Amino acid sequence: MYEILTIRDKIRIPPEKLGKKLREALLESISEKYEGVINKKLGASLMVMGIDEIGEGKIYPTDPGVYYDTTFKLLVYKPELHEVVEGEVVDAVEFGAFVNIGAFDGLVHISQLMDDYVSFDKKNQMFIGRQTRKTLKVGDLVRARIISVSWAEQNKIGLTMRQPGLGSLTWIEEEKKKKKKKGGK
């Protein structure tokens, strides 16, 4: 889930940035400290949205930098269990498909791709459903549900596409067309 959080932190401005305007120097320092960082509590910090408050600067005897108590807004993405996400298949391997869902890649295990027996065509890097003949390959846009999130050594996100309304966006559109045809007869 994407969120804009209000964060209060003591931000250090190093001596080489002290010639800049205070707000500009703080924004750079906050960006360096937070942007692109993955934190178990916050998720993936994507962008500093702005600075709300700047406290009085403090200098400590052992450090030439200046520290400011600062309140700022931060755009973060933290995957939540059962959240429905859309993304692009970025890799296909024998055991499943990796889907980019913004700040992270999630894995759809081969058993979670569709309600069909699925085989992997290594030559074409594609999954094929035995009965439905549905295919999934790199570049396909999909909708999936997050079924597991692990913040251990490597951030791992498990996804499923075996529920109604999930799967390749092409499959979903085809299903809608079929239902429309049946309803119109």
N, C-alpha and C positions, 0 to 999 in steps of 0.2 A: 504494500500500500504506500502510495506517495503521500507525504505529509510535509507541512512547513512547521518546523519546531522553533520555539524561542529558546535560545541558549544563553546562559550567563557564564562567562569564563574570564580568567585573567589572561590577557593577550600581551605577548612580548613583542615590542618593536625593536629590532636590532639597530645598532648605531648607524649602519649604512642607509637606513630608511628614515632617519630622523630629519633629513632635509625636506622631505615631502610633506604635503598637507596631512594633518593628523588622520582624518577620515580615510584618505587614500592609503596611507601606510597601514592603518588597522585592517582595512579590507584586504590588502595583499597578505598581511600576516595571518589573518583568519583563514583565507583561502588556502594558503600553504599548509596550515595546520589541519584543516578539516576536509577540504574537497578531495574526492577520490579515496577517502579512507573508509574502510569497512569496520564497523564497531558492533559487537554483539547486542548492545543495548539500543543503539540508534539505527542500525542498518547501514546502508551505503550513503555516505554524505555526497550529494551531487553538486550543490551550488550554494554559495552564500547569497541570500536574497537582499540583504541590507542590514545596516546597523541601526539599532533603536536608541541605545544609550551608551555614552562614554563617560566613565568615571575619571577621577583625578589620577594622573600618572604617578607611579612610584619608582624610585631608583634604589637598587640594593647595592651595598658596598662591593660585593664580589662580581657584579654583572654590569657591563656597560649599557645594556638595553633598558628600555623604559616599559613598565608593566601598567596596563590599563584594565580595570574591571569594565567589561564590555558586555552589552546585551545585544544579540543579533538574531536574525532569522536565517534558518538553514533548511534547504530542501533536501529531504532524505527519501530513500526507498527501502522499506523493510518488508520482505515477503512474509505474508501471514498464511497460516494453515487455512485451507478451504477457499482461499482467494482465487477467483477466476482471472486468468491473465491471457493476454494475446502476445504472440511473438513470432519470430522467424526461425525455421529449422536451419541451424548453422553447421551441423555435422551429423552424419549418419554412420553408425558403426554397428557391428553384428548384434550387440546387446541393447541398442536403443538409439534414440534421436536426441541430440542436444538442441535446446530451444533457447534463443536469446530473448529474455523478458525484461530488457532495459539494462539495469546495472548488473545483472547476473545471468548466467546460463543455467537452465534447469535440464534434468534428464528425464525423458519419457522412456522408461524401460520397455523393451519390445512387447512384454506382456500387457502393457498399459496403453498401447497404441490404438487398438480398436477391438471390437467384439467379433473377432474372426481369427483364424489361424494365420499368423503372419510369417512370411519368409523374407529374408534379406538378400537382395540382389547386389552382391559385392561389386560387380563390374560397373553397374550403373548407380551405385550408392543409393539404393532405393528399397523401401519396404513395400510389399505387395500382400494384400489380403487374399486368401485362397478362394473364398466364395464370393465376396463382394467385388473383387478385383480393384479395390481402392488402392491408390499408391500414395506414398509419402516420400519426399526427397528434399535435399538441401534447397533452400530458397522458398519453400512452401510456407505460407502464413497459417498459423494454427491458434486455436483457443484451447486452453488446458486449465486444470485445477491443481493447485499446490496441495500435495498430500504429505510432504515431509520437508522439514527445514533443519539442517544441522550446522551449527556454528563451531564445529570442532576445528582441527588443524586446517582443513580445506572446507570452504563454504559449499555445502551441497544442498540442492533443492530437487526434490522428487516431484514429478508431475504425472497426471493421468489425463487421458483423452477418452476413457471408456465410460462416459456418462452422456446422457442426452444433451445436445447443444454444444458438445465439445468435439474437437478434432480439427482436421484441415478446414479452413474457411471455405474451400471449394466443395468439400463434402457437405458442409452445413447448408450452403446455397442449393446444392442438388436436392437435398432432403426437403427444403422449403418448396422447391418447384414441384417435387413429387406430391407433397401434401396438398398444394394448390390445385394440381390436376385432379387428384382424387376428390377434393371438396367441390370442384366445379362440375363433376359428372353427375 
